[in-house]
Every structure is written in C-alpha cells, then in structure tokens.
Amino acid sequence: MILLEPNRLGRLIRERRKQLRYTQHKVADAAGVGRQWLVKLEAGKSTPPLDLVIRVLGVLDFCLHVVDLHARGMPTLQPAPLAARAKQREGDGDLRQVP
C-alpha cells in the first residue's frame, strides 16, 4: 500500500492490529511505546518519531518501504513552497521569531 497522507498510516496500523487480533496494550508493550501514544498514532493525532513508527510496524509484521513515485508513474503530492509552509507554521504558533 502506498500512503500519500500521514493520517492513513494510523488507519493502516489500527486495521492490521485488529486483523491480527492484538490489543493496543500488546502492540504498545511489544514496540516499547505507551498505549496512549499508540492510540494517538492510530487516530492520526500525532506526529510520531520515525523510529517508534518503524518499531510498531515491525510488531505488526510490516516494514517501511520508500518508493520513487515518479519512477512508478504514480501521482504525487504537490508540496507548498517552503516559504509558504514556514509562514503557515508561524501562523499556527509552531515557529517562533528569534530576535
């Protein structure tokens, strides 16, 4: 499966966990993360560190595979220019101006 939206990762993880009949507690313990962290990941409400995501995927017998979408002829996301992204993040309070 190719994921082009971050929140789809959480749904994929939740679906796989349920398919394997694992509880959130079991997956969290096996991956070395907290259950609440996993709840947020499954709900798409967090931006988790990649190393933790990879550990959770491993518990579910998944792996992370990076694909060059251009080489496969797949549609890609059109990222906003960096300046526009920074301005949006600044407006959201994510970036602070340093004097």
C-alpha positions as CSV (number, residue, x, y, z in Angstrom):
1,M,0.0,0.0,0.0
2,I,1.3,3.5,-0.9
3,L,0.4,6.1,1.7
4,L,0.2,9.7,0.4
5,E,-1.4,11.1,3.5
6,P,0.0,10.8,7.1
7,N,-3.3,10.0,8.7
8,R,-3.7,6.9,6.6
9,L,-0.8,5.4,8.4
10,G,-2.7,5.3,11.6
11,R,-5.7,3.7,10.0
12,L,-3.4,1.1,8.4
13,I,-1.8,0.3,11.8
14,R,-5.2,0.0,13.5
15,E,-6.7,-2.2,10.8
16,R,-3.6,-4.5,10.8
17,R,-3.6,-4.7,14.7
18,K,-7.3,-5.7,14.6
19,Q,-6.7,-8.2,11.8
20,L,-4.0,-9.9,14.0
21,R,-6.4,-9.7,17.0
22,Y,-3.8,-7.8,19.0
23,T,-4.8,-5.3,21.7
24,Q,-3.3,-1.8,21.7
25,H,-1.7,-2.8,25.0
26,K,0.0,-5.8,23.5
27,V,1.3,-3.9,20.5
28,A,2.5,-0.9,22.6
29,D,4.3,-3.2,25.0
30,A,6.0,-5.2,22.2
31,A,7.1,-2.0,20.5
32,G,8.2,-0.3,23.7
33,V,5.8,2.6,23.4
34,G,2.9,3.7,25.6
35,R,-0.6,2.7,24.9
36,Q,-1.8,6.3,24.8
37,W,0.9,7.1,22.2
38,L,-0.4,4.2,20.1
39,V,-4.0,5.4,20.5
40,K,-2.9,8.9,19.1
41,L,-0.9,7.3,16.3
42,E,-3.9,5.2,15.2
43,A,-6.2,8.2,15.4
44,G,-3.8,10.3,13.2
45,K,-3.4,12.8,16.0
46,S,0.3,12.8,16.5
47,T,3.5,13.3,14.5
48,P,5.5,10.4,16.0
49,P,9.2,9.9,15.7
50,L,10.0,7.6,12.8
51,D,12.0,5.2,14.9
52,L,8.9,4.4,17.0
53,V,6.7,4.1,14.0
54,I,9.1,1.6,12.5
55,R,9.1,-0.4,15.8
56,V,5.3,-0.5,15.8
57,L,5.2,-1.6,12.1
58,G,7.7,-4.4,12.9
59,V,5.4,-5.7,15.7
60,L,2.6,-5.9,13.1
61,D,4.9,-7.7,10.6
62,F,5.1,-4.6,8.3
63,C,8.1,-2.7,7.1
64,L,8.6,0.8,5.8
65,H,9.5,0.9,2.2
66,V,10.2,4.2,0.4
67,V,9.2,4.3,-3.3
68,D,10.1,6.8,-6.0
69,L,6.6,7.7,-7.2
70,H,7.9,9.4,-10.3
71,A,9.6,6.1,-11.4
72,R,6.4,4.2,-10.9
73,G,4.2,6.8,-12.7
74,M,2.2,7.5,-9.6
75,P,0.6,10.8,-8.7
76,T,2.5,12.7,-6.1
77,L,1.5,15.3,-3.6
78,Q,2.2,18.9,-4.6
79,P,4.1,20.3,-1.6
80,A,3.7,24.0,-0.9
81,P,6.8,26.1,-1.4
82,L,9.0,26.1,1.8
83,A,8.3,29.8,2.4
84,A,4.6,29.3,2.4
85,R,4.9,26.3,4.7
86,A,7.0,28.3,7.2
87,K,4.5,31.2,7.1
88,Q,1.7,28.8,7.8
89,R,3.6,27.1,10.7
90,E,4.4,30.6,12.1
91,G,0.7,31.5,12.0
92,D,-0.1,28.2,13.8
93,G,2.4,29.1,16.5
94,D,4.8,26.3,15.6
95,L,7.7,28.7,14.7
96,R,8.9,31.5,16.9
97,Q,10.8,34.5,15.7
98,V,14.2,34.8,17.2
99,P,15.4,38.4,17.9
